[in-house]
Amino acid sequence: MQIDEIKFKTGDLVKVKYGTEDPDFGNDISGWQGNIFEINDGIIGVNWDSHTLSNFPEKYISQCEEDGLDWEKIYLPRDDIEKSKLHYLANDLEQTINSIRSKHQWDYLGDAGKRIKKILGHIDYEDYFAILETWDKYLNNNLSLPFDAEVSEYQDKGPLQQGNKIRVYELIRSNENYGIIIKLRLNRKVYHFPLCDITVINKKSNNYILIDDYCTWFANR
């Protein structure tokens, strides 16, 4: 049996020793605690407990999301942790994790994620229809209609094809599969088409940012 398995075992409640820094960002994580889920060649995997997660600095979670790192757990050398007997009365772990995910789910998208977060931050991230309704209301209140756009996505069939120049007149409804549906004109004909498949031609316009953020959300929902 290895020496680290004698000292620690899976499931042990441990805390980070004083003066220890996060190996990725260099911030002080002294006293953070959780339960061991893995022991491998002197490296310990720790799942943070709900008390630690609830007291995470907002910037730390955002950094993890932007860099594609797990904030729910960490791997540390054996010498950086010690056993803990301090059990906190805290929220359910799964509930705490879901609450943090809901608040920070768009951080990894950078500036677009920050804008999306302002629009959707108050909504349950699993309530798809409420999110669609919020997008519909937000875009109707902020878009300047009509505007010129282009079909940006490949179409398997139909009269509209990638590269077509179109004019958008109205947001008409929401669809479970295709998101917000718009009314547009191509030449002399009017069509209904998914908003997620277009891009605004004038990249310097506010419309471009609004539609691009919506399309980014739709592609990552």
C-alpha positions in Angstrom: 0.0 0.0 0.0 1.3 3.4 -1.0 2.1 6.0 1.7 -0.5 8.4 0.5 -3.2 5.7 0.7 -2.2 5.1 4.3 -2.6 8.7 5.2 -5.6 9.4 3.1 -8.4 7.4 1.6 -11.3 8.1 -0.8 -14.1 10.0 1.0 -11.9 11.6 3.6 -12.8 15.2 4.5 -9.7 17.3 3.9 -8.7 21.0 3.8 -6.1 22.9 2.0 -3.1 23.8 4.2 -2.3 27.4 5.1 -0.3 29.3 2.4 -1.3 27.0 -0.5 -2.0 28.7 -3.9 -4.2 27.5 -6.7 -1.9 25.8 -9.2 -3.6 27.5 -12.2 -4.3 31.0 -11.0 -2.0 31.5 -8.0 -4.7 32.8 -5.6 -4.7 31.7 -2.0 -6.9 28.7 -1.3 -5.9 28.2 2.3 -8.7 26.4 4.3 -10.8 25.4 1.3 -12.1 21.9 2.0 -13.9 19.0 0.5 -13.9 15.2 0.1 -11.2 13.1 -1.6 -12.5 11.3 -4.7 -9.1 10.1 -6.2 -5.6 9.3 -5.0 -2.9 8.8 -7.7 0.9 8.9 -7.2 0.9 11.5 -4.5 -1.8 13.7 -6.3 -5.1 14.0 -4.5 -8.4 14.8 -6.2 -10.8 16.8 -4.0 -14.4 17.6 -4.6 -15.2 20.9 -2.9 -17.9 20.8 -0.3 -21.0 23.1 -0.4 -19.6 25.5 2.1 -16.5 26.1 0.1 -18.4 26.4 -3.1 -20.8 28.9 -1.6 -17.9 31.1 -0.6 -16.0 31.0 -3.9 -14.9 34.4 -5.2 -16.9 35.3 -8.3 -13.8 36.0 -10.3 -12.4 32.5 -9.5 -15.4 30.8 -11.1 -15.4 33.1 -14.1 -11.7 32.4 -14.6 -12.3 28.7 -14.5 -15.2 28.9 -16.9 -13.3 31.0 -19.4 -10.3 28.7 -19.3 -12.4 25.5 -19.4 -11.4 24.3 -16.0 -13.5 22.5 -13.4 -14.3 24.7 -10.4 -16.2 21.9 -8.6 -12.9 20.0 -7.9 -9.2 20.3 -7.8 -6.0 18.2 -7.9 -3.3 19.0 -5.4 -0.1 17.4 -4.2 -0.6 15.3 -1.0 1.6 17.7 1.0 -0.8 20.6 0.3 -3.8 19.0 2.2 -4.6 17.8 5.6 -7.5 16.0 7.3 -10.3 18.2 8.5 -12.9 17.7 11.2 -14.8 20.9 10.5 -18.2 20.0 9.1 -20.4 22.9 8.1 -24.1 23.1 8.0 -24.5 24.2 4.4 -26.8 23.8 1.4 -27.2 20.5 -0.5 -24.1 20.0 -2.6 -26.0 19.4 -5.9 -28.2 22.4 -5.3 -25.2 24.6 -4.7 -23.4 23.4 -7.8 -26.6 23.9 -10.0 -27.0 27.4 -8.6 -23.4 28.4 -9.5 -23.7 26.8 -12.9 -26.9 28.8 -13.6 -25.2 32.0 -12.7 -21.9 31.4 -14.5 -22.9 29.2 -17.4 -22.1 31.8 -20.1 -18.8 33.0 -18.7 -16.7 30.8 -21.0 -18.0 32.8 -24.0 -16.0 35.9 -23.0 -17.5 39.3 -23.8 -20.5 37.7 -25.6 -21.1 35.6 -22.5 -21.2 38.7 -20.3 -23.8 40.3 -22.5 -25.9 37.1 -22.6 -25.6 36.8 -18.8 -27.1 40.3 -18.4 -30.1 39.3 -20.6 -30.7 35.8 -19.1 -29.0 35.9 -15.7 -32.3 36.0 -13.8 -33.9 33.0 -15.6 -33.6 29.3 -14.7 -31.1 27.9 -17.2 -33.2 24.8 -17.8 -36.4 26.8 -18.6 -35.9 26.9 -22.4 -39.3 28.5 -23.2 -38.8 31.3 -20.6 -35.4 32.0 -22.1 -36.8 32.1 -25.7 -39.5 34.5 -24.5 -36.9 36.7 -22.9 -34.8 36.8 -26.1 -37.9 37.6 -28.1 -38.9 40.5 -25.9 -35.3 41.8 -25.6 -34.7 41.8 -29.3 -38.0 43.3 -30.2 -37.2 46.2 -27.8 -33.7 46.7 -29.1 -33.5 45.8 -32.7 -33.8 48.5 -35.4 -36.2 47.1 -38.0 -36.0 46.5 -40.9 -32.4 45.6 -41.6 -30.2 43.9 -44.2 -28.8 40.5 -43.5 -27.4 37.4 -45.1 -28.2 33.7 -44.7 -25.1 32.5 -42.9 -25.8 28.7 -42.4 -25.9 25.9 -45.0 -29.5 24.9 -45.8 -30.3 21.3 -46.7 -33.4 22.4 -48.7 -35.7 25.3 -49.3 -35.6 28.4 -51.4 -33.2 30.2 -49.1 -29.5 29.2 -49.3 -26.3 30.3 -47.6 -25.1 33.6 -49.0 -28.5 35.0 -50.0 -28.9 38.7 -49.2 -32.2 39.3 -47.4 -34.1 42.1 -45.7 -35.6 41.3 -42.2 -38.9 43.0 -41.3 -40.2 41.3 -38.2 -39.8 38.8 -35.4 -43.0 36.8 -35.6 -42.9 33.8 -33.1 -40.7 31.3 -31.2 -40.3 27.7 -32.2 -39.1 24.9 -29.9 -36.6 23.5 -32.4 -35.6 26.6 -34.4 -35.8 29.4 -31.9 -37.1 32.8 -32.9 -38.6 32.9 -36.4 -38.3 36.0 -38.5 -40.2 37.5 -41.5 -37.9 38.4 -44.3 -37.9 39.2 -48.0 -35.7 37.7 -50.7 -36.1 39.6 -53.9 -39.9 40.0 -54.2 -40.9 37.0 -52.0 -41.6 36.8 -48.3 -40.4 33.9 -46.1 -40.4 32.8 -42.5 -36.9 31.7 -41.4 -34.9 31.0 -38.2 -33.1 34.0 -36.8 -30.2 31.7 -35.8 -29.3 31.2 -39.4 -28.6 34.8 -40.4 -26.0 37.4 -39.8 -26.4 41.2 -40.1 -24.4 42.7 -43.0 -23.4 45.9 -41.2 -20.9 44.6 -38.7 -20.6 48.1 -37.1 -24.3 48.3 -36.2 -25.9 47.5 -32.8 -28.1 45.0 -34.7 -25.0 43.0 -35.6 -24.1 42.5 -31.9 -27.6 41.7 -30.8 -28.1 39.0 -33.5 -24.6 37.6 -33.1 -25.1 37.3 -29.3 -28.5 35.5 -29.9 -26.9 33.2 -32.4 -24.0 32.5 -30.0 -26.5 31.6 -27.3 -28.5 29.4 -29.7 -25.5 27.4 -30.8 -24.4 26.8 -27.2 -27.8 26.4 -25.5 
